[in-house]
Amino acid sequence: MKTVRFGIVGTGRISDWVLKGAVLEPRFKAAAVCSRSEDKAREFAARHDIHRTFTDIDAMADDPGIDAVYIGTPNQTHRDIAIRCMDHGKHVLCEKPLASNALEVKDMISAAARNGVVLMEAMISTLSPNFRMVQERIGDPGKVRHYSGTFCQFSSKYDQLRRILRGEEDSPVPSSFNPERSGGALMDIGIYPIYPMVTLFGRPDSVKADVLTIDVPTSEGMRPVDLQGCVTFGYDGMSAVAMYSKIADSRLRTEISAEGGILSLDQIHSTRQVEFIPHGAPTSGRSGGPAKEDITVPCDPDEYLCEFKEFIDLIESGRSESENNSLDNSLTVVEILDEIRRQAGVTFPADHRD
Ligand SMILES: NC(=O)c1ccc[n+]([C@@H]2O[C@H](COP(=O)([O-])OP(=O)(O)OC[C@H]3O[C@@H](n4cnc5c(N)ncnc54)[C@H](OP(=O)(O)O)[C@@H]3O)[C@@H](O)[C@H]2O)c1
């Protein structure tokens, strides 16, 4: 068993979170961390027992003691960091969304191909054991007629955004609501119901978005960013809907409804429990019919373990890309995100750079 030596880019909350899962994979080693600040790099390294720190991404990318990088920085930085690392021969596991827009994702895909390295989007939804089980069973209840995916979670960053807008707090707009960082509800959480839909059913024929936006301050003046959305998708013989919000919660389950019954997932971003509800199952205590069935399979001990396992499997087996988190799927998803933003009138500075 060969260990893959990782450089971690960015010392934010998400890097802390994913490392808790990564260290459960025996082939994973956190070899270095890169931060824009030496102090933050040292603090992060101490927290995670990492022995080397960098403040220059090119120096880390050039280091022969590192095989792969995990990128946990804001969306507008993904393309440049990933390409710099791939051009130095490093494999790249990059946070979702893979980049700000389709043009950037295409640049990254070209860089992976010319360097012969693995590039994978760190999208856990489609790699979790319960999602994989659903994927295997999807044909069992017959023709799928409807997919309904939801991720709505009130964000504490929205409270902070409101304080900033009221002039009560003088800090930058947080990344997840900041168009300069290619943020917004769609990029932050709307992608979670959309990516699995594309993995399961491919590219939709049509996209119709209903999006709520708000103007936020940027260095170029006020600019719209999205807070929540409801998007409907047309497919041949089926329809789909994705609902996402950072300003309201929801406990709606994600459903894949087929002619013979419903595969019902507790949550799509990281599925822990799945039911199969056969057609004709009782809808009240008095009616008869086949009972619903809990078909959950055991979850990983940490929800981020699956992405490291998948990524390291690819490196070890010499495969260039994941089946579920394929580069085609990542590109199709970001093209859908671009279309939703176009309909919503949300653009990023990253859309206008070379
Ligand atoms: N998979 C998940 O569950 C999950 C959850 C949340 C977020 N995310 C994704 O994680 C990424 C980071 O999101 P976030 O909200 O955590 O962002 P963030 O807090 O604004 O930034 C994360 C870290 O990136 C570094 N950074 C910030 N600005 C940078 C810049 N201009 N250039 C280079 N590095 C920069 C900083 O580390 P240093 O100060 O050390 O440089 C910062 O702590 C996004 O792609 C987001 O979609 C994923």
The ligand as an SDF file (V2000), in Angstrom:
LIG
                    3D

 48 52  0  0  0  0  0  0  0  0999 V2000
  -17.5960   20.1900    0.8640 N   0  0  0  0  0  0  0  0  0  0  0  0
  -18.1840   20.9330    1.7820 C   0  0  0  0  0  0  0  0  0  0  0  0
  -18.8920   20.4470    2.6730 O   0  0  0  0  0  0  0  0  0  0  0  0
  -17.9480   22.4100    1.7740 C   0  0  0  0  0  0  0  0  0  0  0  0
  -18.4110   23.2110    2.8260 C   0  0  0  0  0  0  0  0  0  0  0  0
  -18.1080   24.5710    2.8100 C   0  0  0  0  0  0  0  0  0  0  0  0
  -17.3710   25.1060    1.7450 C   0  0  0  0  0  0  0  0  0  0  0  0
  -16.9800   24.3020    0.7270 N   0  0  0  0  0  0  0  0  0  0  0  0
  -16.1780   24.8330   -0.3940 C   0  0  0  0  0  0  0  0  0  0  0  0
  -14.9010   25.1540    0.1460 O   0  0  0  0  0  0  0  0  0  0  0  0
  -14.3520   26.2580   -0.5330 C   0  0  0  0  0  0  0  0  0  0  0  0
  -13.9650   27.3190    0.4930 C   0  0  0  0  0  0  0  0  0  0  0  0
  -15.1550   27.9170    0.9800 O   0  0  0  0  0  0  0  0  0  0  0  0
  -15.1460   28.7540    2.3320 P   0  0  0  0  0  0  0  0  0  0  0  0
  -16.4630   29.3650    2.4960 O   0  0  0  0  0  0  0  0  0  0  0  0
  -14.5870   27.8820    3.3970 O   0  0  0  0  0  0  0  0  0  0  0  0
  -14.0990   29.8990    1.9320 O   0  0  0  0  0  0  0  0  0  0  0  0
  -13.2760   30.8740    2.8730 P   0  0  0  0  0  0  0  0  0  0  0  0
  -13.5440   30.5600    4.3030 O   0  0  0  0  0  0  0  0  0  0  0  0
  -13.4790   32.2550    2.3860 O   0  0  0  0  0  0  0  0  0  0  0  0
  -11.7710   30.4830    2.5000 O   0  0  0  0  0  0  0  0  0  0  0  0
  -11.2080   29.2610    2.8830 C   0  0  0  0  0  0  0  0  0  0  0  0
   -9.7090   29.4560    2.9840 C   0  0  0  0  0  0  0  0  0  0  0  0
   -9.1660   29.7440    1.7010 O   0  0  0  0  0  0  0  0  0  0  0  0
   -8.0600   30.6550    1.8410 C   0  0  0  0  0  0  0  0  0  0  0  0
   -8.3260   31.8270    0.9980 N   0  0  0  0  0  0  0  0  0  0  0  0
   -9.2520   32.7940    1.2000 C   0  0  0  0  0  0  0  0  0  0  0  0
   -9.1930   33.7080    0.1970 N   0  0  0  0  0  0  0  0  0  0  0  0
   -8.2350   33.2910   -0.6290 C   0  0  0  0  0  0  0  0  0  0  0  0
   -7.6910   33.8130   -1.8230 C   0  0  0  0  0  0  0  0  0  0  0  0
   -8.1510   34.9500   -2.3750 N   0  0  0  0  0  0  0  0  0  0  0  0
   -6.6930   33.1310   -2.4270 N   0  0  0  0  0  0  0  0  0  0  0  0
   -6.2190   31.9870   -1.8840 C   0  0  0  0  0  0  0  0  0  0  0  0
   -6.6760   31.4660   -0.7160 N   0  0  0  0  0  0  0  0  0  0  0  0
   -7.6860   32.0970   -0.1280 C   0  0  0  0  0  0  0  0  0  0  0  0
   -7.9930   31.0480    3.3070 C   0  0  0  0  0  0  0  0  0  0  0  0
   -6.9620   30.2810    3.9090 O   0  0  0  0  0  0  0  0  0  0  0  0
   -5.5510   31.0020    4.1910 P   0  0  0  0  0  0  0  0  0  0  0  0
   -5.8860   32.2700    4.9250 O   0  0  0  0  0  0  0  0  0  0  0  0
   -4.8600   29.9950    4.9760 O   0  0  0  0  0  0  0  0  0  0  0  0
   -4.9090   31.2720    2.8550 O   0  0  0  0  0  0  0  0  0  0  0  0
   -9.3400   30.6620    3.8450 C   0  0  0  0  0  0  0  0  0  0  0  0
   -9.3260   30.3290    5.2060 O   0  0  0  0  0  0  0  0  0  0  0  0
  -15.4050   26.7110   -1.5440 C   0  0  0  0  0  0  0  0  0  0  0  0
  -15.0950   26.1610   -2.7920 O   0  0  0  0  0  0  0  0  0  0  0  0
  -16.6970   26.1150   -0.9960 C   0  0  0  0  0  0  0  0  0  0  0  0
  -17.6420   25.8640   -2.0150 O   0  0  0  0  0  0  0  0  0  0  0  0
  -17.2340   22.9640    0.7390 C   0  0  0  0  0  0  0  0  0  0  0  0
  1  2  1  0
  2  3  2  0
  2  4  1  0
  4  5  1  0
  4 48  2  0
  5  6  2  0
  6  7  1  0
  7  8  2  0
  8  9  1  0
  8 48  1  0
  9 10  1  0
  9 46  1  0
 10 11  1  0
 11 12  1  0
 11 44  1  0
 12 13  1  0
 13 14  1  0
 14 15  2  0
 14 16  1  0
 14 17  1  0
 17 18  1  0
 18 19  2  0
 18 20  1  0
 18 21  1  0
 21 22  1  0
 22 23  1  0
 23 24  1  0
 23 42  1  0
 24 25  1  0
 25 26  1  0
 25 36  1  0
 26 27  1  0
 26 35  1  0
 27 28  2  0
 28 29  1  0
 29 30  1  0
 29 35  2  0
 30 31  1  0
 30 32  2  0
 32 33  1  0
 33 34  2  0
 34 35  1  0
 36 37  1  0
 36 42  1  0
 37 38  1  0
 38 39  2  0
 38 40  1  0
 38 41  1  0
 42 43  1  0
 44 45  1  0
 44 46  1  0
 46 47  1  0
M  CHG  2   8   1  16  -1
M  END
$$$$
